[in-house]
Amino acid sequence: MAREQLSLFELNTNIKDQLKESFPSTYWVIAEISEIRTVRSGHCYLELIEKDTDSDQVKAKARATIWAFTYRMLKPYFETTTRQTLSAGLKVLLKVSIEFQEVYGYSLNIKDIDPTFTLGDIARRKLEVIQQLQEDGVMDMNKEVDLEEVPQVLAVISSPTAAGYEDFINQLSNNPEGYKIYHKLFPAIMQGDEAEQSIIAALERIYEHEHAFDAVVIIRGGGSSSDLMCFDSYMLALNIAQFPLPVLTGIGHERDESVADMVAHTRLKTPTAVAEFIIDRITQFDAYLSDLKEHFVAETSQLLVNELHRLELAAQRFQPVVNTAISASKQFQIDAAHRLEFAVKSYFDKQVSFFSHVKESAHYLTKKQLRGSHQKLAFQSTRLKLETNAYFKNQQQRLKLAERTLELCDPYEILKRGYSLTYRGNELVKQLESLNVGDELLTQLHEGKIISRIEKITQKK
């Protein structure tokens, strides 16, 4: 009997017609963007997914397209309304039509995007993170860490090429009073999917040398809200909140306050503002010391005036004694002033020497750790290459064996070796019980077919 056959094009055309008939309209669909790219023609291609809320595993996936003339309108409207770049990781509400092309298969054609849905989802996730931190009792932990009156040794987390980092360093180095403020950069990625883990890793490296620093500074330049979404993550906020050193943030949020800002010891808008805050704090302490000095000098001077006046009165009767006492008192005050000046200078010289030693120690330990990490990475890279080559070689051998097995199992190959297949009608004969005397049989050999009729059936004894 002849089999009904369809070409692949005919099958895909039937599927296309069935989908068009079953899904004639447009639909509002909730999905997460996992991939997005724009080509030179202006078309935008996306991959949409849906994850299981418990396991976070992908349970649905579809390709989608925004044609250029639609994308030119939707993109600025979405980004102006949400203040978010249309990017991977966002949850969106899309108006779509179902498309099926014979060559490219199933996809969704995006007609519209509801930005208010994305705004609500972002706000909801941020609120959930804040509530979780409050339930964990860590929201204000870093704010309770004491910040030094003179924070002169800083661990800085930033991208080394960021303009905000350069502004921060220039502001510290060129402060009007010429204060020496030491800083050590711990490089990190400050935006995108890898930013959260990169910043946490930098915090972990600082923690290994926490005794060497007065505070941690997390800075970056400005950016779109989507660039800074990593600063609303739970794990980053948890690490900042529980860090044993005070954390100062200046991550460029002019309009919004991130969760990282909320849990930090002190939140400032920009890297320059963080530098100004540190300089102002040192200036205030310096002014406090100056006030103490002026108060001490004023009190001492007044005491001298009072004593001189008393001595002048007494000198009228005891002039020789008074003259001697005045001379001794003046010399005592001069000596005291010299001792005080020497003590203050000695204290600050010791502090400068201490901070210089700390800087050299941190530099040496950092270089040592980087050298060890590079050696470990080189070893792992070599090992990965060897294991990968062995794996692919093994898979090639398995494929060759499978191909040979398939060739041996091919019915036509079996017929070539002298075997035959017997049919009654369209059914392959497998048991004698299915046959009757008089049945017509077709025997398939490699060279051709034989048609016969059963006259006798003999059971095997």
C-alpha positions in Angstrom: 0.0 0.0 0.0 1.4 3.4 -0.9 2.2 5.7 2.0 0.9 9.3 2.2 3.9 11.6 1.9 4.4 15.3 2.5 7.3 17.5 1.8 8.8 19.5 4.7 7.5 22.7 3.0 4.0 21.3 2.8 4.1 20.2 6.4 5.3 23.6 7.6 2.6 25.3 5.5 -0.1 23.2 7.1 1.2 24.1 10.6 1.3 27.8 9.6 -2.3 27.6 8.4 -3.5 25.8 11.5 -1.8 28.4 13.8 -3.2 31.3 11.8 -6.7 29.7 12.1 -6.3 28.9 15.9 -4.6 32.2 16.9 -6.0 34.8 14.6 -5.7 37.8 17.0 -3.1 39.4 19.2 -2.4 38.5 22.9 -0.9 40.2 25.9 1.9 37.9 27.2 4.0 38.2 30.4 7.6 37.1 29.9 11.2 37.8 30.9 13.8 39.0 28.3 16.8 36.6 28.4 18.5 37.9 25.2 18.0 41.0 23.1 20.0 42.3 20.1 19.5 45.0 17.4 20.8 44.5 13.9 21.9 47.2 11.4 18.6 47.2 9.7 16.9 48.4 12.9 15.1 45.1 13.6 15.2 43.9 17.2 15.4 40.2 18.0 14.6 38.8 21.5 14.5 35.5 23.3 11.7 35.4 25.9 11.5 33.0 28.8 9.4 32.1 31.8 10.9 30.7 35.0 9.4 28.5 37.7 8.9 30.6 40.8 10.2 27.9 43.1 13.2 26.3 41.2 14.0 29.3 39.0 14.3 26.8 36.1 13.2 27.9 32.6 9.9 26.3 31.8 9.0 28.1 28.6 11.0 29.9 25.8 10.1 31.6 22.5 11.8 33.7 19.9 10.4 37.2 19.3 10.8 40.1 16.8 10.2 43.8 16.9 10.3 45.1 13.4 12.3 48.3 12.8 9.3 50.7 12.2 7.7 49.4 15.5 11.0 49.3 17.5 11.7 53.0 16.7 8.5 54.0 18.5 8.4 51.4 21.3 12.0 51.7 22.6 12.0 55.5 23.4 8.5 55.3 24.8 9.4 52.3 27.1 12.7 53.8 28.3 11.3 57.3 28.9 8.4 56.0 30.9 10.4 53.4 33.0 13.8 55.1 33.0 15.1 51.6 32.2 17.0 50.4 29.1 15.2 47.7 27.3 17.6 44.9 28.2 18.0 41.3 29.4 16.6 40.5 32.8 13.5 42.7 32.6 10.1 41.3 33.1 7.7 42.8 30.5 4.1 42.7 29.3 4.0 42.4 25.5 1.2 42.5 22.9 2.1 39.8 20.4 0.8 38.0 17.3 1.8 34.4 16.7 3.9 33.9 13.6 5.1 30.7 11.8 7.4 30.8 8.8 8.2 27.8 6.7 11.9 28.5 7.0 12.3 30.1 10.4 9.6 28.3 12.3 7.6 29.6 15.3 8.1 33.1 16.7 6.2 36.0 18.3 5.8 39.4 16.6 5.7 42.2 19.2 3.3 45.0 18.5 3.3 46.9 21.8 4.9 47.0 25.4 3.2 48.1 28.6 5.9 50.0 30.5 3.7 50.3 33.7 3.9 46.5 34.2 7.7 46.6 34.2 7.7 49.6 36.6 5.5 47.7 39.0 7.6 44.5 38.7 10.8 46.4 39.4 9.2 48.2 42.4 7.8 45.0 43.7 11.2 43.2 43.6 12.9 46.1 45.3 10.3 46.2 48.0 10.6 42.5 48.6 14.4 42.9 49.0 13.9 45.7 51.5 11.3 43.7 53.5 13.6 40.6 53.5 16.5 42.7 54.9 14.2 44.1 57.6 13.0 40.7 58.5 16.6 39.5 58.7 17.4 42.4 61.1 20.4 43.7 59.1 18.9 46.9 57.5 20.8 49.3 59.9 23.8 47.1 60.9 26.4 49.0 58.8 25.0 52.4 60.1 25.9 51.3 63.6 29.6 50.7 62.7 31.7 53.7 64.0 33.3 55.8 61.3 36.8 57.2 62.2 36.9 60.9 62.9 39.9 61.0 60.5 39.2 58.3 57.8 42.6 58.5 56.0 43.0 54.9 54.7 40.2 53.9 52.2 39.4 50.7 50.3 37.8 51.8 47.1 35.5 49.5 44.9 35.2 50.9 41.4 36.0 50.3 37.8 39.6 51.6 37.2 38.5 53.2 33.9 35.4 54.9 35.2 35.3 58.7 35.0 33.7 58.8 38.5 36.8 57.0 40.0 39.1 59.6 38.4 37.0 62.4 39.8 37.1 60.9 43.2 40.9 60.5 43.2 41.4 64.0 41.9 39.2 65.4 44.6 41.1 63.6 47.3 44.5 64.4 46.0 43.9 68.1 45.4 42.1 68.9 48.6 42.7 72.6 49.7 44.3 71.7 53.0 46.7 69.2 51.5 45.6 66.3 53.8 47.2 62.9 53.0 44.5 60.4 52.3 45.6 56.9 51.4 43.5 54.7 49.1 43.6 51.2 47.6 41.6 50.3 44.5 39.8 46.9 44.5 38.6 46.7 40.8 35.1 45.5 40.1 32.5 45.4 37.3 30.0 48.1 38.2 27.1 47.4 35.8 25.4 44.5 34.1 24.8 40.8 35.0 28.3 40.2 36.5 28.4 43.4 38.6 26.7 41.8 41.7 29.2 39.0 42.1 32.2 41.2 41.1 31.4 43.7 43.8 30.8 41.0 46.5 34.2 39.4 45.5 35.9 42.8 46.0 34.3 43.1 49.5 35.6 39.7 50.3 39.1 40.7 49.3 38.9 43.8 51.5 37.6 41.7 54.4 40.9 39.8 54.4 42.7 43.1 55.2 40.0 44.9 57.1 42.3 46.0 59.9 44.3 48.1 57.4 41.4 50.3 56.4 39.2 52.9 58.0 36.2 52.6 55.6 35.0 51.1 52.3 34.0 53.4 49.4 31.8 52.0 46.6 31.6 54.5 43.6 30.8 54.7 39.9 29.7 57.3 37.5 26.1 58.0 36.5 24.1 55.6 34.3 20.6 54.5 33.3 18.5 52.8 36.0 18.9 49.4 34.3 22.7 49.8 34.5 22.4 50.2 38.3 19.8 47.4 38.9 22.5 45.3 40.5 22.6 47.7 43.5 19.0 46.6 44.3 20.0 42.9 44.7 19.5 41.1 48.0 22.9 39.4 48.2 24.9 42.6 47.6 22.8 44.6 50.1 23.3 41.8 52.7 27.1 41.8 52.2 27.2 45.6 52.6 24.9 45.6 55.6 27.0 43.0 57.5 30.4 44.4 56.5 32.6 45.2 59.6 33.8 48.5 58.1 31.6 51.5 57.4 30.6 51.6 53.7 30.2 54.9 51.9 28.3 54.8 48.5 28.4 57.2 45.6 27.0 55.3 42.7 25.4 58.0 40.7 21.7 57.7 41.6 20.5 61.3 41.2 16.8 60.5 41.3 16.5 57.1 43.0 17.9 55.5 46.1 19.1 52.0 45.7 18.9 49.3 48.3 22.7 49.4 48.6 22.4 53.1 49.4 19.8 52.3 52.1 21.9 49.8 54.0 25.2 51.6 53.6 26.7 53.6 56.5 26.5 56.9 54.5 24.9 57.4 51.1 26.1 60.2 48.9 25.0 61.0 45.3 28.3 61.0 43.4 31.9 59.9 43.7 32.9 63.6 44.1 30.4 64.0 46.9 32.0 61.0 48.7 35.5 62.7 48.4 34.1 66.0 49.7 32.4 64.2 52.6 35.7 62.6 53.7 37.7 65.9 53.3 35.0 67.8 55.2 35.2 65.2 58.0 39.0 65.5 58.3 38.6 69.3 58.1 36.1 69.3 60.9 38.5 67.3 63.1 41.3 69.6 62.2 39.2 72.6 63.1 38.3 70.9 66.4 42.1 70.5 67.1 42.7 74.1 66.2 39.9 75.2 68.5 41.4 73.2 71.3 44.8 74.8 70.7 43.3 78.3 70.6 41.3 77.6 73.7 44.4 76.3 75.5 46.5 79.3 74.4 43.7 81.7 75.4 43.3 80.1 78.8 47.0 80.0 79.3 47.4 83.6 78.3 44.6 84.7 80.6 46.1 82.7 83.4 49.5 84.5 82.8 47.8 87.9 82.7 46.1 87.2 86.0 49.2 85.9 87.6 51.2 88.9 86.3 48.7 91.2 87.8 48.8 89.5 91.1 52.5 89.5 91.1 52.7 93.2 90.2 50.6 94.0 93.2 52.8 91.8 95.4 55.9 93.3 93.8 55.3 96.6 95.3 56.3 95.0 98.7 58.4 92.1 97.4 60.0 93.5 94.3 63.1 91.3 94.3 61.1 88.1 95.0 58.5 89.0 92.4 61.0 89.7 89.7 62.5 86.3 90.3 59.1 84.5 90.2 58.1 86.3 87.0 61.2 85.2 85.2 60.8 81.6 86.4 57.1 81.6 85.4 57.8 83.0 81.9 60.5 80.4 81.3 58.2 77.6 82.5 55.5 78.7 80.0 58.0 78.9 77.2 59.3 75.4 78.0 55.7 74.1 78.3 54.8 75.5 74.9 57.9 73.9 73.3 57.1 70.6 74.9 53.5 70.8 73.6 54.6 71.7 70.1 57.1 68.8 70.1 54.6 66.3 71.4 52.0 67.2 68.8 54.6 67.1 66.0 55.8 63.7 67.2 52.3 62.3 67.3 51.5 63.3 63.7 55.0 62.0 62.5 54.2 58.6 64.0 50.8 58.5 62.3 52.3 59.3 58.9 54.9 56.6 59.4 52.2 54.1 60.4 50.0 54.8 57.3 53.0 54.5 55.0 53.8 51.1 56.5 50.1 50.0 56.0 50.2 51.1 52.4 53.3 49.1 51.6 52.0 46.0 53.4 48.7 46.1 51.5 50.6 46.6 48.2 52.8 43.6 48.9 50.0 41.3 50.0 47.9 42.2 47.0 50.7 41.5 44.5 51.4 38.1 46.3 47.7 37.1 46.1 47.4 38.1 42.4 50.6 36.1 41.5 49.1 33.0 43.2 45.8 33.5 41.5 47.5 33.8 38.0 49.4 30.5 38.6 46.3 28.7 39.7 44.3 30.0 36.7 47.1 28.9 34.3 47.0 25.3 35.8 43.2 25.1 35.6 43.3 26.3 32.0 45.8 23.6 30.9 43.8 20.9 32.7 40.5 22.1 31.1 42.1 21.9 27.6 43.3 18.3 28.2 40.0 17.1 29.6 38.1 18.8 26.8 40.2 17.1 24.1 39.8 13.7 25.8 36.0 14.2 26.1 35.6 15.1 22.4 37.8 12.2 21.3 35.7 9.8 23.4 32.5 11.2 21.9 33.8 10.8 18.3 34.5 7.1 19.0 31.0 6.6 20.4 29.5 8.2 17.3 31.5 6.0 15.0 30.3 2.9 17.0 26.7 4.1 16.9 26.9 4.6 13.1 28.3 1.1 12.6 25.5 -0.4 14.9 22.8 1.4 12.9 24.3 0.1 9.6 24.2 -3.5 11.0 20.6 -3.1 12.2 19.3 -1.7 8.8 16.7 -4.2 7.5 18.1 -3.9 4.0 21.5 -4.8 5.3 20.0 -7.9 7.0 18.3 -8.9 3.7 21.7 -8.7 1.9 23.0 -11.3 4.3 20.4 -13.9 3.1 17.5 -13.3 5.4 13.9 -12.6 4.3 10.8 -10.8 5.6 7.3 -12.5 5.2 4.1 -10.4 5.1 0.4 -11.3 5.2 -1.2 -8.3 3.6 0.5 -5.3 5.2 1.4 -7.1 8.4 4.8 -8.7 9.1 4.4 -12.4 10.1 5.9 -13.0 13.5 4.0 -16.0 14.9 2.4 -19.1 13.3 -0.8 -18.6 15.3 -1.6 -15.5 13.1 -1.6 -17.7 9.8 -4.3 -19.9 8.3 -4.2 -22.5 5.5 -5.0 -20.7 2.2 -3.5 -17.3 3.3 -1.5 -15.5 0.6 2.0 -14.6 1.7 4.6 -12.1 0.3 8.2 -12.9 1.0 10.7 -10.0 0.6 14.2 -11.0 -0.4 17.1 -8.7 -1.2 16.8 -9.5 -4.9 13.0 -9.2 -5.1 9.6 -10.6 -3.8 7.9 -14.0 -3.9 4.1 -14.5 -3.6 2.9 -17.9 -2.3 -0.1 -19.6 -0.7 -0.2 -21.7 2.5 -1.2 -25.3 1.9 0.0 -26.7 5.2 1.1 -25.4 8.6 3.4 -27.5 10.7 4.1 -26.5 14.4 7.6 -27.0 15.8 7.7 -29.9 18.2 
